[in-house]
């Protein structure tokens, strides 16, 4: 007779561990900040070189300049947020404040 023991059937997998570099690469805030920075630079540049006729079309508001500055502010916010509160890698224990 062949008896099966519990040790043969139990296979415990180790939890997936992630490094801090991998966690930062997968952090969505980094990609949002980078895209907003690129678009903000382009739109701000377009707002700087716009002619008076184009500004007059938008009720004398340089909308490209203001939208570009807004995008740069959002990029700065997401960058600051990612640096101040970095992502927690998978498999690591969250730190608790005492």
N, C-alpha and C positions, 0 to 999 in steps of 0.2 A: 504494500500500500504506500501511496505517495502522499505525504501530508504537506500542505502548504503553510508556511509560517507568515506572520504579518510583516516581517522584515523584508521579505522578497517583493511584496506588492507595493510597499510604501516608498515612493520616490518624492522627496521634497525638493522643489526647485528653489534656488536662491532668488531673492527679489532682484529686480532689475535695478542696477545702480547707474547713476548718471554723474558725470563730472560737471564741475562748475562751468567749464568751457562749453560743453554740450548744452547745458541749461541756458546759457546766454545766447547761443546760436538759435535756440528754439523759442526765445522770448519774442513775442509779437511786438512788444513796445519798441524794440530795436529797429525792426523793419518799418514800422509806422513812422518813427522819427527820421529814418533815412529817406523815405519817400517824401515826407513833408519838407525836409531840408532841400532836397533836389528840386521839387516843384516850387518851393518858396523862393529859391534863388532865381529860377527861370522867370517866374511871374513878377518878382520884384524888379528884375532886370528889364523886363518888358514895360513895367510901369515907369521906370526911370527914363527910358528912351521914347516914350509915347509923345505924339504930337498934340498940339492944342486942339485940333479938329476932333481927334478921338476923345479927348477929355470933355469937350463940349457935348458930344453925343450922350454922355452919361451924367448929365446935369452938373457939369463942372466938378465931378468927383473922379479922381484918378483911381478907379476901382482895381486896376491891376496892382498898383502900388500897395493899396490897403489890404487886398487879399493876399499878396505875397508876404507882407509883414505879418499878417495873421498866421500864415502857414509857418513862418520862421518861429513865431512865438509857440505854436503848438509843437513844433519839432524840439524846441528848447525844453518845453514841459515834459515831453515823453523821454527825452534824454536824461533830464534830471531825475525823473521818477525811476528810470531803470538803474541809475547809479546809486540813488539813495536807498532803494529797496530792491536789491538784486533778487533774481529768481532763486527758488529753492530747488536744488537738484532732486530728481526722483530717487527714492530709496534712502534719503538722508532723513535724520530725525529733525523735526522742526524745533527751533529753539524756543523755549518758553521763558517769559520774563518773570522773575521772582519779586 
